[in-house]
Amino acid sequence: MPKLCSVGDGQAAAAAPVDRARIWHDAITSALFPLNARPGNPDRFRGELQNWDLGDISLTRIDSEPVDYVRDRSHIRSDTDERLLITFAGRSELHFEQERIRLACRPQQFFIEMAHLPYRFTQLAPDELWVLRVRAALLRWHVGPVEKFAPYAFDASRGIGALLFDMLRMMPQRLSEAGTDDHGRLTQSIVELLALALEQDDRVLGSDQGSVQAAHLARVERYIRQNLPDPELAPDRIAGACGISTRYLHGLFRASGTTVGRWIREQRLEACDRELRQAAGRRGSIAELAHRWGFGDHAQFSRHYKAHFGRTPSEARGLAPAGGAPVPGIAV
């Protein structure tokens, strides 16, 4: 596989530690986002990085000696796209600090790093890590506020978490066989599997509200997402399908700082945006796409879309990839 940059074993051994540290820092920043990478022992640091970019998500394999990663406010100011990193530990324990969160991620676990806040992430021993980078809005569309998952490390050794981890490690072998049009569907499958892995953990239900209320809200949100294309989706119907009163339904969303109608519109806008940014989004008219996701008025859809994303649907369609291949790697 071609490499973005390569330092062979002989060259790496002769290169100054500061050069090897700089090369690794530049590679990590290019694959993920701006941060500082500080090798634990620059004198004998070795590392290998591979990255596959599918647009809304990317997958990075990192096999390296111990490293300390720090993302501070200067990095955040220069980075406007809100993204998440979902990091899977391989053989050793990882330590993570972000605001009040102090997290130890053991082997065969994974956790979420929120890029819009400063953090420190420490790899304590030589290890192979797999890092899934996701647009925050894409995961939020499936699970609601992502912050409720941040304090926890999740199991990747069994169940849905293990299925997700297996899929990510197998993906590079099969990605070259998939056409560009398949990348969007693959992205959707991975994010849906990630959402299932997060939501199956009982600790999340009682994290910031009563478990009964949280369970009701999760069921309501799931029902809405499953029925977004229906233009007749309305509070009375949602409440009846979920076994709660319409008044209680409005209270659930009011406690979250929004309304039922606004939340439905935002989910539809996110669904349209996701499709527009994929290669498949080049097919058909924008009016047809809007109608497919429950918008009855094309002009109204365009106004809401631009107000929400800061660009027109036509401009978003121009971002859809015409083709693509895995972004190659780096060995230091």
C-alpha positions in Angstrom: 0.0 0.0 0.0 1.4 3.5 -0.8 2.4 5.6 2.1 1.8 9.3 2.9 5.3 9.3 4.4 7.8 6.6 5.2 10.9 6.3 7.3 12.6 2.9 6.9 14.0 1.0 9.8 17.6 2.1 9.0 16.6 5.7 8.5 14.4 5.7 11.6 17.2 4.4 13.7 19.6 7.1 12.5 17.0 10.0 12.5 17.1 12.4 15.4 14.3 11.8 18.0 12.8 15.2 17.4 12.4 14.3 13.7 10.6 11.0 14.5 8.4 12.8 17.0 7.6 15.5 14.4 6.7 13.0 11.7 4.4 11.1 14.1 2.8 14.3 15.2 2.1 15.4 11.6 0.7 12.0 10.7 -1.7 11.9 13.6 -2.9 15.4 13.0 -3.5 14.7 9.3 -5.4 11.5 10.0 -7.5 12.7 13.0 -7.4 16.4 13.8 -5.0 19.0 15.4 -3.4 17.9 18.7 0.0 17.4 20.2 1.6 14.0 20.1 4.5 13.4 22.5 6.2 10.0 22.3 7.0 8.5 25.7 10.6 7.7 24.7 11.6 9.7 21.6 15.0 7.9 21.4 13.5 4.6 20.4 10.0 5.5 19.2 8.5 3.4 16.4 5.0 3.7 15.0 2.8 2.7 12.1 -0.4 4.5 11.0 -3.0 3.6 8.4 -6.1 5.6 7.6 -9.2 4.9 5.5 -11.5 7.9 4.8 -15.1 7.4 3.9 -16.2 11.0 4.3 -18.5 11.2 7.3 -16.4 8.6 9.0 -12.8 7.5 8.9 -10.9 4.5 10.4 -7.3 4.7 11.6 -5.1 1.9 12.8 -2.3 3.0 15.1 0.5 0.6 16.1 3.1 2.4 18.2 5.2 2.8 21.2 3.7 4.8 24.2 2.5 8.3 23.3 0.8 11.1 25.2 -1.8 13.0 23.1 -3.0 16.5 24.2 -5.7 18.5 22.5 -5.9 22.1 23.9 -8.0 25.1 23.1 -5.6 26.4 20.4 -6.3 23.2 18.5 -10.1 23.6 18.9 -10.1 27.2 17.7 -8.6 26.1 14.4 -10.9 23.2 13.9 -14.5 24.0 13.0 -15.9 20.5 12.1 -17.4 18.8 15.3 -16.2 15.2 15.3 -15.9 12.3 17.7 -13.2 9.7 18.1 -14.2 6.2 19.2 -11.0 4.5 20.4 -10.6 0.8 20.8 -7.8 -0.5 23.1 -5.9 -3.5 21.9 -3.5 -5.0 24.4 -3.0 -2.4 27.1 -4.8 0.1 29.3 -5.4 3.6 28.1 -6.0 6.7 30.2 -8.2 9.6 29.2 -9.0 12.9 30.9 -11.6 15.5 29.6 -13.1 18.1 31.9 -14.3 16.1 34.9 -14.0 12.7 33.2 -11.2 10.4 34.4 -11.3 7.2 32.4 -9.3 4.0 32.3 -10.0 2.0 29.2 -8.9 -1.6 29.5 -7.9 -4.0 26.7 -10.9 -4.9 24.5 -12.9 -1.8 25.5 -13.7 1.4 23.7 -14.6 5.0 24.7 -15.6 8.3 23.1 -13.4 11.4 22.8 -15.3 14.7 22.1 -13.2 16.9 19.9 -14.9 20.2 20.8 -13.4 20.0 24.3 -9.7 19.9 25.5 -8.5 16.5 26.5 -5.4 14.3 27.4 -5.1 10.8 26.1 -2.2 8.5 27.3 -1.1 5.3 25.7 0.9 3.6 28.4 2.5 0.7 26.6 3.2 -0.5 23.0 -0.2 -1.2 21.5 -2.4 -1.5 18.4 -5.3 1.0 18.6 -8.3 1.3 16.2 -9.8 4.8 16.1 -13.2 5.5 14.4 -13.7 9.2 13.6 -17.3 10.2 13.2 -19.1 13.4 12.5 -20.8 14.2 15.8 -24.1 15.1 14.1 -24.2 11.7 12.5 -24.0 9.8 15.8 -26.3 12.3 17.6 -28.9 11.6 15.0 -29.1 8.0 16.2 -28.6 8.3 20.0 -29.3 12.0 21.0 -26.8 13.8 23.2 -23.5 12.1 22.9 -22.2 13.6 26.2 -24.1 11.0 28.2 -21.8 8.3 26.9 -18.6 10.1 27.6 -18.0 9.0 31.2 -17.9 5.3 30.3 -15.7 2.6 28.7 -17.7 0.1 26.7 -17.2 -3.6 26.2 -15.7 -4.6 22.8 -15.1 -8.3 23.8 -18.6 -9.6 23.4 -22.1 -8.7 22.1 -22.7 -5.8 19.8 -19.4 -4.1 20.9 -17.4 -7.1 19.8 -19.3 -7.3 16.5 -18.5 -3.6 15.8 -14.8 -4.1 16.7 -14.6 -7.2 14.4 -16.3 -5.3 11.6 -13.8 -2.4 11.9 -10.8 -4.6 11.8 -12.1 -6.5 8.8 -13.2 -3.4 6.9 -9.7 -2.5 5.4 -9.5 -5.9 3.8 -12.8 -5.5 2.0 -13.0 -1.8 1.4 -11.2 -1.9 -1.9 -13.8 -4.4 -3.2 -16.7 -2.0 -2.5 -17.7 0.7 -4.9 -17.9 4.4 -4.0 -21.7 4.2 -3.9 -21.3 1.5 -1.2 -19.3 3.8 1.2 -22.4 5.7 2.3 -24.3 2.5 3.1 -21.2 1.1 4.9 -21.0 4.4 6.9 -24.6 4.1 7.9 -24.2 0.4 9.0 -21.2 1.2 11.1 -22.8 4.2 12.9 -26.0 2.2 13.5 -23.9 -0.7 15.0 -22.0 1.8 17.2 -25.3 3.3 18.4 -26.6 -0.2 19.3 -23.4 -0.9 21.2 -23.7 2.3 23.2 -27.4 2.0 24.0 -27.3 -1.6 25.2 -25.3 -0.4 28.2 -27.6 0.0 31.2 -25.4 2.6 32.9 -26.4 5.2 30.3 -30.1 5.2 31.2 -29.7 6.7 34.6 -26.8 9.0 33.8 -28.5 12.4 33.8 -32.2 11.7 34.3 -34.6 9.1 35.8 -34.2 5.7 34.2 -37.9 5.5 33.4 -37.9 9.0 31.7 -34.7 8.2 29.8 -36.2 4.9 28.6 -39.4 6.7 27.4 -37.3 9.3 25.6 -35.1 6.6 23.9 -38.2 4.7 22.7 -39.8 7.9 21.4 -36.6 9.0 19.5 -36.2 5.5 18.0 -39.9 5.5 16.8 -39.4 9.0 15.3 -36.3 8.0 13.4 -38.0 4.9 12.0 -40.9 7.0 10.7 -39.1 10.2 9.5 -40.2 9.7 5.9 -43.9 9.9 6.9 -45.1 13.5 6.4 -48.0 12.8 8.8 -45.7 12.1 11.7 -47.2 14.1 14.6 -47.1 14.3 18.4 -50.5 12.5 19.0 -49.5 9.6 16.8 -46.0 9.4 18.4 -47.4 9.4 21.9 -50.0 6.7 21.1 -47.4 4.5 19.5 -45.1 4.8 22.5 -47.8 4.3 25.2 -47.5 7.8 26.8 -49.7 10.9 26.8 -49.1 13.7 24.4 -48.6 16.1 27.3 -45.9 13.8 28.7 -44.3 13.6 25.3 -44.0 17.4 25.1 -42.6 17.4 28.6 -39.8 15.0 27.6 -38.6 17.2 24.9 -39.1 20.4 26.9 -36.7 19.0 29.5 -34.2 18.5 26.8 -34.5 22.1 25.7 -36.4 21.6 22.4 -39.8 20.7 21.1 -41.1 17.6 19.3 -41.6 19.4 16.0 -38.2 21.0 16.1 -36.5 17.7 16.9 -38.3 15.9 14.1 -37.3 18.7 11.6 -33.6 18.5 12.7 -33.5 14.7 12.3 -35.0 15.1 8.8 -32.5 17.7 7.9 -29.6 15.5 9.2 -30.9 12.6 7.1 -31.1 14.8 4.0 -27.6 16.2 4.6 -26.2 12.7 5.1 -27.7 11.6 1.8 -26.6 14.7 -0.1 -23.0 14.3 1.1 -22.8 10.7 -0.2 -22.2 9.8 -3.8 -25.7 8.4 -4.0 -27.0 11.9 -3.2 -26.1 13.0 -6.7 -29.1 11.1 -8.1 -32.5 12.6 -8.5 -33.6 16.1 -7.6 -33.3 17.9 -4.3 -37.1 18.2 -4.2 -37.4 14.5 -4.5 -34.9 13.9 -1.7 -36.7 16.4 0.6 -40.1 14.7 -0.1 -38.5 11.3 0.6 -37.6 12.5 4.1 -41.0 13.9 5.0 -40.7 17.5 3.8 -43.8 18.6 1.8 -42.5 22.0 0.7 -39.2 22.2 -1.3 -38.7 26.0 -0.6 -39.3 25.6 3.1 -36.9 22.7 3.2 -34.2 24.8 1.5 -34.7 27.6 4.0 -34.5 25.3 7.0 -31.5 23.5 5.6 -29.5 26.6 5.0 -30.4 28.0 8.5 -29.3 24.7 10.1 -26.1 24.0 8.1 -25.0 27.4 6.8 -25.1 26.2 3.2 -27.7 25.4 0.5 -28.6 21.8 -0.4 -27.0 22.3 -3.8 -23.7 23.3 -2.1 -23.9 20.2 0.1 -24.5 18.0 -3.0 -21.2 19.4 -4.4 -19.4 17.9 -1.4 -20.5 14.4 -2.3 -17.4 12.3 -3.3 -17.1 11.4 -7.0 -14.8 8.5 -6.1 -12.5 7.5 -3.3 -10.0 5.0 -2.0 -8.5 4.4 1.4 -6.1 7.0 2.5 -2.8 5.2 2.9 -0.5 5.1 5.9 2.7 6.0 7.5 5.5 4.0 9.1 8.0 5.6 11.5 
